[in-house]
Amino acid sequence: MRKTFIILTTIFLAVLSFEGCKSSRNLTPAQKLEREQQKRNAQIEDSLRIVDAAMALDSMNFVLEADKLLLKYGGSVQVQSVTNFVSVHNGKATVQIAPFIGAGPNGVGGFTFDGNVNNVKHHIDKHGTRTMQMSVQGAIMSSIITITLYANSTNAQVDINPNFNSRRVTLQGILKPYSENSTFKGSTL
């Protein structure tokens, strides 16, 4: 009984994949041209987003919306990019880490800190990966923040190293210009 089910399922999936291939082969020349144009447009849009991210990082006018929080001993947790971010705008930085849903000191499940940006250092390696390190100092926060924007991508990682303790935090997400910011800022401590 089980062998019969596996064989029938395999045949069914093979027929479905064959029909999918067959239907793509029966496209008219106009449909093929339209698909190629859509692929080229998507590649151009991706390239523009990559250039915008690099320019935003270089001009210190960006937001890194994080969707993953890396844990101290190697694990990771998916988080909401709307409430987990690092932004820099007009010489000021905001760091918000909100891994919990609901209450917290900032009202969105975590902590929000503001501070002034100092000691900025930029570096581009031979592969095109950009690294920016900055010191952020505020009323209750003093940290070294390192942002890595991977080559040919908008994917980035931020390492937040507080100066007064060893509670390093690492977030991963998408870096974009500050003008495209879609985050929700909680109450600042």
C-alpha positions in Angstrom: 0.0 0.0 0.0 2.8 2.4 1.0 4.8 1.6 -2.1 1.8 2.2 -4.3 1.2 5.6 -2.7 4.8 6.6 -3.2 4.8 5.5 -6.9 1.5 7.3 -7.6 2.8 10.5 -5.9 6.0 10.4 -7.9 4.1 10.0 -11.2 1.8 12.8 -10.3 4.6 15.2 -9.5 6.5 14.2 -12.7 3.3 14.9 -14.7 2.9 18.3 -13.0 6.5 19.3 -13.6 6.3 18.2 -17.3 3.1 20.2 -17.8 4.9 23.3 -16.3 7.9 22.9 -18.6 5.6 22.3 -21.6 3.5 25.4 -20.9 6.7 27.6 -20.7 7.8 26.1 -24.1 4.6 27.1 -25.7 5.0 30.8 -25.2 4.6 33.2 -28.1 7.6 35.3 -29.1 5.9 38.4 -27.6 5.5 36.6 -24.2 9.1 35.4 -24.2 10.2 38.9 -24.9 8.0 40.3 -22.1 9.5 37.8 -19.7 13.0 38.7 -20.6 12.2 42.4 -20.2 10.7 41.7 -16.8 13.9 39.9 -15.7 16.1 42.7 -17.0 14.0 45.3 -15.1 14.2 43.3 -11.9 18.0 43.1 -12.3 18.2 46.9 -12.8 16.0 47.5 -9.8 18.2 45.2 -7.6 21.4 47.0 -8.9 19.8 50.4 -8.0 18.9 49.2 -4.5 22.5 48.0 -4.0 23.9 51.3 -5.1 21.4 53.3 -2.9 22.4 51.2 0.1 26.1 51.8 -0.4 25.6 55.5 -0.9 23.4 55.7 2.2 26.0 54.0 4.3 28.8 56.3 3.0 26.7 59.4 3.6 25.7 58.3 7.1 22.0 58.6 6.3 20.6 55.1 6.5 18.5 52.6 8.4 19.3 48.9 8.9 16.0 47.1 9.4 16.9 43.8 11.2 14.9 40.6 10.8 17.3 38.3 12.7 18.9 38.6 16.1 22.0 36.5 16.6 22.4 35.0 20.0 25.5 34.9 22.1 26.2 31.2 21.7 25.4 30.8 18.0 21.6 30.5 17.7 19.4 33.1 16.1 15.9 34.4 16.5 13.6 35.9 13.9 12.5 39.4 14.9 10.3 42.1 13.4 12.2 44.5 11.2 9.7 47.3 12.0 10.8 47.3 15.6 14.5 46.2 15.4 16.8 48.6 13.7 19.8 50.9 13.8 19.4 54.2 12.0 21.7 57.2 11.5 20.4 60.5 10.3 21.9 64.0 10.7 24.7 62.9 13.0 22.4 61.1 15.4 22.0 57.3 15.8 19.0 55.4 17.1 19.4 51.8 18.2 16.3 49.8 19.0 16.3 46.2 19.9 12.8 44.7 20.6 12.9 40.9 20.5 9.7 40.6 22.6 6.2 41.5 21.5 4.3 43.8 23.8 5.5 45.7 26.9 9.0 46.7 27.7 10.9 49.8 28.7 10.3 51.3 25.2 6.7 50.2 24.9 7.4 47.8 21.9 9.1 44.9 23.7 12.7 46.1 24.2 15.0 49.0 24.4 15.5 52.2 22.4 18.6 54.4 22.7 19.6 57.6 21.0 23.1 59.1 20.8 25.6 61.2 18.9 27.8 59.6 16.3 31.6 60.0 16.6 34.8 58.5 15.3 33.5 57.1 12.1 35.7 54.8 10.1 34.9 53.4 6.6 36.6 50.5 4.9 36.0 48.6 1.6 37.7 45.2 1.2 38.9 43.8 -2.2 35.6 42.0 -2.7 33.5 45.1 -2.2 32.2 44.5 1.3 31.8 47.8 3.1 32.5 48.1 6.8 31.7 51.2 8.9 32.6 51.5 12.5 31.3 54.3 14.7 31.1 55.3 18.3 27.6 56.2 19.6 27.3 58.1 22.9 24.0 59.1 24.5 22.6 59.7 28.0 22.5 56.0 28.9 24.4 54.4 26.1 28.0 54.3 24.9 28.8 51.7 22.2 31.0 50.9 19.3 28.8 49.9 16.4 30.1 48.1 13.4 28.0 47.7 10.3 29.0 45.4 7.5 27.3 45.8 4.1 28.0 42.7 2.0 29.3 43.1 -1.5 26.6 43.4 -4.3 23.8 43.2 -1.8 21.6 45.2 0.6 22.1 42.5 3.2 23.9 43.8 6.3 25.0 42.9 9.8 25.4 45.2 12.8 27.4 44.4 15.9 26.7 46.6 18.9 29.4 46.5 21.5 28.6 48.4 24.7 31.6 50.1 26.2 30.6 49.4 29.9 29.6 45.7 29.7 30.1 42.6 27.5 26.5 42.2 26.3 27.3 42.3 22.6 24.3 42.3 20.3 24.3 41.3 16.6 21.5 41.9 14.2 21.1 41.0 10.5 18.8 42.6 8.0 18.5 45.0 5.0 20.3 48.4 4.8 18.5 51.1 3.0 18.4 54.9 2.7 16.9 56.7 5.7 14.2 58.2 3.4 12.9 54.6 2.9 12.6 54.0 6.7 9.5 51.9 7.6 10.4 51.4 11.3 8.4 52.2 14.4 10.4 53.9 17.2 9.5 53.2 20.8 10.0 55.5 23.8 13.6 56.4 24.3 15.1 55.7 27.8 
